[in-house]
Amino acid sequence: MEPDRLNSPSTFSMNLEVLGHELQFSQDPNSKHLGTTVWDASLVFVKFLEKNCRKGRFCPSKLKGKRVLELGAGCGVAGFGMALLGCDVVATDQIEVLPLLMRNVERNTSRILQMNPGSDSFGSIQVAELDWGNKDHIRAVDPPFDYIIGTDVVYAEHLLEPLLQTIFALSGPKTTILLGYEIRSTSVHEQMLQMWRRNFDVKIIPQSKGPTSLEFQHH
């Protein structure tokens, strides 16, 4: 995405409450890249964190200092959910998306720190380029990570294999992967589940635990 698009009439901001913080995310839905729109699955992911952060593995005392990599971060909503629970997040996407992502990260980080001076509940969030399968990009973010997250990153069959290989390269035996997505194609969904089940322990999070997401770990 060209930097001058950030100030074009097609770019607009939306206010979102993320774990009790009023944040502002710029979008550019008219750009040629899907990553410049806030998709529903990122909002569902944040609601899942809100519902499950009182106790258990997603409470701040368990997440503080955990390293998180967000794949296909887009506007950065899901990454901020993890950072607000104390994680150190690397939000990644393709180079065309980075100007918008960086703007959102800088704006909202300063907003959080201004509203909560002296608070150590916020971890950190930084931005990095990561094309799936690019070994240099993967090496540069310094894997493995405690968590790998992604929302609405799976929508076409040709993305399944690069996504799987990239997750393998970024993860270790103790990595937990959290994916939230809207099912747009039942055939892609079924193929993806088969691929995951061959390589990971898969758990579909029930509605009672919050909005539907997918969680899995290495075998």
Residue pairs with C-beta under 8 A, 6 or more apart in sequence:
1 28
1 31
1 33
1 36
1 96
1 97
1 98
1 99
1 100
2 99
3 99
5 11
5 28
5 31
5 99
6 26
6 28
6 99
6 100
6 103
8 28
10 28
10 29
10 30
10 31
11 26
11 27
11 28
11 100
12 26
12 27
13 24
13 25
13 26
13 27
14 24
14 25
14 27
14 38
15 22
15 23
15 24
16 22
16 23
16 24
16 25
16 38
16 43
16 46
16 77
17 23
18 46
18 77
18 80
18 81
18 84
19 46
19 49
19 50
19 53
19 81
19 84
19 85
21 84
21 111
21 112
21 115
22 111
23 80
23 108
23 111
23 112
24 104
24 107
24 108
24 111
25 38
25 75
25 76
25 77
25 104
25 108
26 75
26 100
26 103
26 104
26 107
27 36
27 37
27 38
27 75
27 100
28 36
28 37
28 100
29 36
29 37
31 96
32 96
33 94
33 96
33 97
34 74
34 155
35 72
35 73
35 74
35 75
35 93
35 94
35 96
35 97
35 100
35 101
36 74
36 75
36 97
36 100
37 74
37 75
38 74
38 75
38 77
39 74
39 151
39 152
39 182
40 152
40 182
41 151
41 152
41 180
41 181
41 182
42 74
42 75
42 77
42 78
42 151
42 152
42 180
43 77
44 151
44 180
44 211
44 212
44 213
45 77
45 78
45 81
45 149
45 151
45 178
45 180
45 211
45 213
46 77
46 78
46 80
46 81
47 210
47 211
48 180
48 205
48 209
48 210
48 211
48 213
49 58
49 81
49 82
49 85
50 81
51 209
51 210
51 211
52 58
52 209
52 210
53 59
53 60
53 85
56 62
57 63
58 85
59 85
60 85
60 86
60 121
63 82
63 85
63 86
63 87
63 123
64 85
64 86
64 87
64 123
65 86
65 87
65 88
65 123
66 86
66 87
66 88
66 146
66 147
67 87
67 88
67 90
67 145
67 146
67 147
68 79
68 82
68 83
68 87
68 88
68 89
68 90
68 145
68 146
68 147
68 148
68 149
69 89
69 90
69 92
69 141
69 143
69 145
69 147
69 148
69 149
69 170
70 76
70 78
70 79
70 82
70 89
70 90
70 91
70 92
70 148
70 149
70 150
71 92
71 130
71 132
71 148
71 149
71 150
71 153
71 163
71 166
71 167
72 92
72 93
72 150
72 151
72 152
72 153
73 79
73 91
73 92
73 93
73 97
73 101
73 127
74 93
74 97
74 101
74 151
74 152
75 100
75 101
75 104
76 91
76 101
76 104
76 105
76 108
76 125
77 151
78 149
78 150
78 151
78 180
79 89
79 91
79 105
79 125
79 149
80 89
80 108
80 125
82 89
82 123
82 147
82 149
83 89
83 122
83 123
83 124
83 125
84 112
84 121
84 122
84 123
85 121
85 123
86 121
86 122
86 123
87 123
87 146
87 147
88 123
88 124
88 125
89 123
89 124
89 125
89 126
90 125
90 126
90 127
90 128
90 141
90 145
91 101
91 105
91 125
91 126
91 127
91 128
92 127
92 128
92 129
92 130
92 137
92 141
93 101
93 129
93 130
94 129
94 130
94 131
95 129
98 127
98 129
101 127
102 127
105 125
105 126
105 127
109 122
109 124
109 125
112 122
113 122
116 122
128 137
128 140
128 141
129 137
130 137
130 138
130 141
130 166
131 137
132 159
132 162
132 163
132 165
132 166
133 162
133 165
133 166
135 169
138 166
138 169
138 170
141 170
143 169
143 170
143 171
143 172
144 170
144 171
144 172
144 174
144 175
145 170
145 171
145 172
145 175
146 174
146 175
146 176
147 175
147 176
147 177
147 178
148 167
148 170
148 171
148 175
148 176
148 177
148 178
149 177
149 178
149 179
150 163
150 177
150 178
150 179
150 180
150 181
151 179
151 180
151 181
152 180
152 181
152 182
153 159
153 163
153 179
153 181
154 160
154 163
154 179
154 181
154 188
154 192
155 181
155 184
155 185
155 188
156 185
156 188
157 185
157 187
157 188
157 191
160 188
160 191
160 192
160 195
161 195
164 195
164 196
164 199
167 177
168 199
171 177
171 218
172 218
173 218
174 217
174 218
175 217
175 218
176 215
176 216
176 217
177 200
177 215
177 216
177 217
178 213
178 214
178 215
179 213
179 214
179 215
179 216
180 211
180 212
180 213
180 214
181 214
183 189
193 202
196 202
196 214
196 216
199 218
199 219
200 216
200 217
200 218
200 219
201 216
201 217
201 218
201 219
202 214
202 215
202 216
203 214
203 215
203 216
204 212
204 214
204 215
205 212
205 213
205 214
205 215
